[in-house]
């Protein structure tokens, strides 16, 4: 992750670990400790390709989850 300026607002990007949720085919996936760059001005996040690939593999069932949780839906 080389870029240090946000492409949206020009703010400074900082390396952070975040939790990302994805809803795919009515299934909720949570990805913890995803390494991203986050803008300190507009809060936009930039996810590197290797992290996106890992998330896609998990959604396709190629990676087993570390844990599963029950989420109530109303």
DSSP file (Angstrom, degrees, kcal/mol; ACC not computed):
  #  RESIDUE AA STRUCTURE BP1 BP2  ACC     N-H-->O    O-->H-N    N-H-->O    O-->H-N    TCO  KAPPA ALPHA  PHI   PSI    X-CA   Y-CA   Z-CA
    1    1 A X              0   0    0      0, 0.0    14,-0.0     0, 0.0    35,-0.0   0.000 360.0 360.0 360.0  97.3    0.0    0.0    0.0
    2    2 A X        +     0   0    0      2,-0.0     0, 0.0     0, 0.0     0, 0.0   0.839 360.0  95.4 -91.7 -37.6    2.1    2.9   -1.3
    3    3 A X        +     0   0    0      1,-0.1     3,-0.0    34,-0.0     0, 0.0  -0.287  41.2 179.2 -63.8 138.3   -0.4    5.7   -1.7
    4    4 A X        +     0   0    0      8,-0.1     9,-2.3     1,-0.1     2,-0.4   0.392  60.9  71.6-117.3  -1.3   -0.6    8.2    1.2
    5    5 A X  B    S-A   12   0A   0      7,-0.2     7,-0.2    34,-0.1     2,-0.2  -0.957  84.3-114.9-120.0 138.1   -3.2   10.6   -0.2
    6    6 A X     >  -     0   0    0      5,-3.1     4,-1.4    -2,-0.4    -2,-0.1  -0.463  13.1-147.2 -67.5 131.7   -6.9    9.8   -0.6
    7    7 A X  T  4 S+     0   0    0     -2,-0.2    -1,-0.1     1,-0.2    -2,-0.0   0.672  96.5  51.3 -73.3 -16.9   -8.1    9.8   -4.2
    8    8 A X  T  4 S-     0   0    0      3,-0.1    -1,-0.2    36,-0.0    -2,-0.0   0.933 134.0  -1.6 -84.3 -52.9  -11.5   11.2   -3.1
    9    9 A X  T  4 S-     0   0    0      2,-0.1    -2,-0.2     3,-0.0     3,-0.1   0.506  90.0-113.2-121.9  -7.3  -10.5   14.2   -0.9
   10   10 A X     <  +     0   0    0     -4,-1.4    -3,-0.1     1,-0.2     3,-0.1   0.514  67.1 144.2  84.7   4.1   -6.7   14.4   -0.8
   11   11 A X        -     0   0    0     -6,-0.1    -5,-3.1     1,-0.1     2,-0.3  -0.117  58.4 -82.9 -69.8 172.9   -6.6   13.6    2.9
   12   12 A X  B     -A    5   0A   0     -7,-0.2    28,-2.5    -3,-0.1     2,-0.4  -0.595  39.0-138.8 -81.5 135.8   -3.9   11.5    4.5
   13   13 A X  E     -B   39   0B   0     -9,-2.3     2,-0.4    -2,-0.3    26,-0.2  -0.796  17.5-167.2 -97.1 137.7   -4.2    7.7    4.4
   14   14 A X  E     -B   38   0B   0     24,-2.4    24,-2.8    -2,-0.4     2,-0.3  -0.959  25.7-114.2-123.4 140.2   -3.4    5.6    7.5
   15   15 A X  E     +B   37   0B   0     -2,-0.4     2,-0.3    22,-0.2    22,-0.2  -0.571  48.5 162.1 -70.4 131.9   -2.9    1.9    7.8
   16   16 A X  E     -B   36   0B   0     20,-2.5    20,-3.0    -2,-0.3     2,-0.5  -0.969  39.0-128.7-145.9 159.4   -5.6    0.3    9.9
   17   17 A X  E     +B   35   0B   0     -2,-0.3     2,-0.3    18,-0.2    18,-0.2  -0.970  39.5 168.9-109.7 129.1   -7.2   -3.0   10.7
   18   18 A X  E     -B   34   0B   0     16,-2.1    16,-3.0    -2,-0.5     2,-0.5  -0.826  37.1-112.1-133.2 167.8  -11.0   -3.0   10.4
   19   19 A X  E     -     0   0B   0     -2,-0.3     2,-0.4    13,-0.2    13,-0.2  -0.922  33.0-164.9-102.0 130.0  -14.0   -5.3   10.3
   20   20 A X  E     -B   31   0B   0     11,-2.6    11,-3.0    -2,-0.5     2,-0.4  -0.946   3.7-156.5-118.0 134.9  -15.8   -5.4    7.0
   21   21 A X  E     -B   30   0B   0     -2,-0.4     2,-0.4     9,-0.2     9,-0.2  -0.890   8.2-173.4-110.6 144.3  -19.3   -6.8    6.4
   22   22 A X  E     -B   29   0B   0      7,-2.5     7,-3.0    -2,-0.4     2,-0.6  -0.999  13.3-153.3-134.6 132.2  -20.6   -8.1    3.1
   23   23 A X  E     +B   28   0B   0     -2,-0.4     2,-0.4     5,-0.2     5,-0.2  -0.931  23.5 170.5-105.4 113.5  -24.1   -9.2    2.3
   24   24 A X  E >   -B   27   0B   0      3,-2.7     3,-1.4    -2,-0.6    -2,-0.1  -0.986  68.3 -17.1-129.4 121.1  -24.1  -11.8   -0.6
   25   25 A X  T 3  S-     0   0    0     -2,-0.4    -1,-0.1     1,-0.3     3,-0.1   0.904 127.4 -53.4  51.2  47.2  -27.2  -13.7   -1.6
   26   26 A X  T 3  S+     0   0    0      1,-0.2     2,-0.4    -3,-0.1    -1,-0.3   0.693 115.2 117.5  61.9  22.1  -28.8  -12.9    1.8
   27   27 A X  E <   -B   24   0B   0     -3,-1.4    -3,-2.7     2,-0.0     2,-0.5  -0.979  58.2-141.0-118.5 131.7  -25.8  -14.2    3.7
   28   28 A X  E     -B   23   0B   0     -2,-0.4     2,-0.4    -5,-0.2    -5,-0.2  -0.802  16.1-168.8 -95.5 126.9  -23.9  -11.9    5.9
   29   29 A X  E     -B   22   0B   0     -7,-3.0    -7,-2.5    -2,-0.5     2,-0.5  -0.952   3.5-161.5-114.6 132.1  -20.1  -12.3    6.0
   30   30 A X  E     -B   21   0B   0     -2,-0.4     2,-0.6    -9,-0.2    -9,-0.2  -0.960   0.9-165.3-114.0 130.4  -17.9  -10.6    8.5
   31   31 A X  E     -B   20   0B   0    -11,-3.0   -11,-2.6    -2,-0.5     3,-0.4  -0.957  11.4-159.6-116.9 114.2  -14.2  -10.2    7.9
   32   32 A X  E     +     0   0B   0     -2,-0.6   -13,-0.2   -13,-0.2   -14,-0.1  -0.620  66.0  14.3 -94.6 152.1  -12.2   -9.2   11.0
   33   33 A X  E    S+     0   0B   0     -2,-0.2     2,-0.5     1,-0.2    -1,-0.2   0.864  74.7 172.8  56.4  44.3   -8.7   -7.6   11.1
   34   34 A X  E     -B   18   0B   0    -16,-3.0   -16,-2.1    -3,-0.4     2,-0.6  -0.736  32.1-129.2 -83.6 124.1   -8.7   -6.6    7.4
   35   35 A X  E     +B   17   0B   0     -2,-0.5    13,-0.6   -18,-0.2     2,-0.3  -0.645  45.6 154.0 -76.8 118.8   -5.6   -4.4    6.7
   36   36 A X  E     -BC  16  47B   0    -20,-3.0   -20,-2.5    -2,-0.6     2,-0.5  -0.815  46.3-116.2-133.8 172.2   -6.8   -1.3    4.8
   37   37 A X  E     -BC  15  46B   0      9,-2.2     9,-2.8    -2,-0.3     2,-0.4  -0.985  34.3-165.2-110.8 128.4   -5.8    2.3    4.3
   38   38 A X  E     -BC  14  45B   0    -24,-2.8   -24,-2.4    -2,-0.5     2,-0.3  -0.935  19.2-123.8-119.2 136.8   -8.3    4.7    5.8
   39   39 A X  E  >  -B   13   0B   0      5,-2.7     4,-1.0    -2,-0.4   -26,-0.2  -0.613   9.9-151.0 -77.4 131.2   -8.6    8.5    5.0
   40   40 A X  T  4 S+     0   0    0    -28,-2.5    -1,-0.1    -2,-0.3   -27,-0.1   0.553  93.3  43.5 -80.1  -5.9   -8.4   10.6    8.2
   41   41 A X  T  4 S+     0   0    0    -29,-0.3    -1,-0.1     3,-0.1   -28,-0.0   0.860 130.1  14.1-100.7 -55.3  -10.5   13.3    6.5
   42   42 A X  T  4 S-     0   0    0      2,-0.1    -2,-0.1     0, 0.0     3,-0.1   0.474  91.2-127.5-104.5  -3.0  -13.4   11.6    4.7
   43   43 A X     <  +     0   0    0     -4,-1.0    -3,-0.1     1,-0.2     2,-0.1   0.587  52.9 154.1  66.8  12.6  -13.2    8.1    6.2
   44   44 A X        -     0   0    0     -6,-0.1    -5,-2.7     1,-0.0     2,-0.4  -0.448  32.9-144.3 -64.1 143.6  -13.1    6.4    2.8
   45   45 A X  E     -C   38   0B   0     -7,-0.2     2,-0.5    -3,-0.1    -7,-0.2  -0.895   8.8-154.0-116.1 149.8  -11.2    3.0    3.0
   46   46 A X  E     -C   37   0B   0     -9,-2.8    -9,-2.2    -2,-0.4     2,-0.5  -0.982  10.1-157.6-121.6 120.0   -9.0    1.4    0.4
   47   47 A X  E     -C   36   0B   0     -2,-0.5   -11,-0.1   -11,-0.2     5,-0.0  -0.867  18.7-126.4-102.5 124.3   -8.8   -2.4    0.5
   48   48 A X    >>  -     0   0    0    -13,-0.6     4,-1.9    -2,-0.5     3,-0.8  -0.308  24.2-111.1 -68.1 154.6   -5.7   -3.9   -1.1
   49   49 A X  H 3> S+     0   0    0      1,-0.3     4,-2.7     2,-0.2     5,-0.2   0.828 114.6  56.9 -55.7 -39.1   -6.2   -6.6   -3.8
   50   50 A X  H 3> S+     0   0    0      1,-0.2     4,-1.7     2,-0.2    -1,-0.3   0.856 108.5  47.5 -65.7 -32.7   -4.8   -9.4   -1.7
   51   51 A X  H <> S+     0   0    0     -3,-0.8     4,-2.1     2,-0.2    -1,-0.2   0.890 111.7  50.1 -72.5 -40.0   -7.4   -8.7    1.1
   52   52 A X  H  X S+     0   0    0     -4,-1.9     4,-2.5     1,-0.2    -2,-0.2   0.921 110.1  51.1 -62.6 -43.6  -10.2   -8.5   -1.5
   53   53 A X  H  X S+     0   0    0     -4,-2.7     4,-2.4     1,-0.2    -1,-0.2   0.904 108.6  51.2 -60.7 -42.6   -9.1  -11.9   -3.0
   54   54 A X  H  X S+     0   0    0     -4,-1.7     4,-1.9     2,-0.2    -1,-0.2   0.898 110.8  48.5 -62.6 -41.1   -9.1  -13.5    0.5
   55   55 A X  H  X S+     0   0    0     -4,-2.1     4,-2.3     2,-0.2    -2,-0.2   0.913 111.0  50.2 -65.9 -42.4  -12.7  -12.2    1.1
   56   56 A X  H  X S+     0   0    0     -4,-2.5     4,-2.0     1,-0.2    -2,-0.2   0.895 109.2  51.7 -63.5 -40.2  -13.8  -13.5   -2.3
   57   57 A X  H  <>S+     0   0    0     -4,-2.4     5,-2.6     1,-0.2     6,-0.7   0.900 109.8  49.8 -62.1 -40.9  -12.3  -16.9   -1.6
   58   58 A X  H ><5S+     0   0    0     -4,-1.9     3,-1.2     4,-0.2    -2,-0.2   0.911 109.4  50.6 -64.7 -42.7  -14.1  -17.1    1.7
   59   59 A X  H 3<5S+     0   0    0     -4,-2.3    -1,-0.2     1,-0.3    -2,-0.2   0.868 108.7  52.6 -64.0 -36.4  -17.4  -16.2    0.2
   60   60 A X  T 3<5S-     0   0    0     -4,-2.0    -1,-0.3    -5,-0.2    -2,-0.2   0.514 120.0-111.8 -76.6  -4.3  -16.9  -18.9   -2.5
   61   61 A X  T < 5S+     0   0    0     -3,-1.2    -3,-0.2    -4,-0.3    -2,-0.1   0.594  85.5 120.8  85.9  10.9  -16.3  -21.4    0.3
   62   62 A X  S   <S+     0   0    0     -5,-2.6     2,-0.4    -6,-0.2    -4,-0.2   0.649  72.9  47.6 -82.0 -15.3  -12.6  -21.9   -0.5
   63   63 A X  S    S-     0   0    0     -6,-0.7     2,-0.2    -5,-0.2    -2,-0.2  -0.994  85.9-130.1-125.5 131.3  -11.6  -20.8    3.0
   64   64 A X        -     0   0    0     -2,-0.4     2,-0.1     1,-0.1    -6,-0.1  -0.566  28.5-111.3 -79.8 143.2  -13.3  -22.1    6.2
   65   65 A X        -     0   0    0     -2,-0.2     3,-0.1     1,-0.1    -1,-0.1  -0.400  11.1-136.1 -70.8 150.3  -14.5  -19.5    8.7
   66   66 A X  S    S-     0   0    0      1,-0.2     2,-0.3    -2,-0.1    -1,-0.1   0.829  85.0 -10.0 -70.8 -33.3  -12.7  -19.3   12.1
   67   67 A X        -     0   0    0      2,-0.0     2,-0.4    -3,-0.0    -1,-0.2  -0.976  61.4-136.8-158.0 163.8  -16.1  -19.0   13.8
   68   68 A X        -     0   0    0     -2,-0.3     2,-0.3    -3,-0.1     0, 0.0  -0.975  17.6-165.3-126.9 144.9  -19.8  -18.6   13.1
   69   69 A X        -     0   0    0     -2,-0.4     2,-0.5     2,-0.0    -2,-0.0  -0.932  21.4-120.9-128.1 153.6  -22.2  -16.4   15.1
   70   70 A X        -     0   0    0     -2,-0.3     2,-0.5     2,-0.0    -2,-0.0  -0.805  26.5-166.9 -93.3 131.1  -26.0  -16.2   15.2
   71   71 A X        -     0   0    0     -2,-0.5     2,-0.1     2,-0.0    -2,-0.0  -0.972  17.4-131.6-121.3 119.5  -27.4  -12.9   14.2
   72   72 A X        -     0   0    0     -2,-0.5     2,-0.4     2,-0.0    -2,-0.0  -0.446  19.7-158.2 -69.7 141.8  -31.1  -12.1   14.9
   73   73 A X              0   0    0     -2,-0.1    -1,-0.0     1,-0.1    -2,-0.0  -0.984 360.0 360.0-123.2 130.0  -33.0  -10.7   12.0
   74   74 A X              0   0    0     -2,-0.4    -1,-0.1     0, 0.0    -2,-0.0   0.354 360.0 360.0-118.6 360.0  -36.2   -8.7   12.5
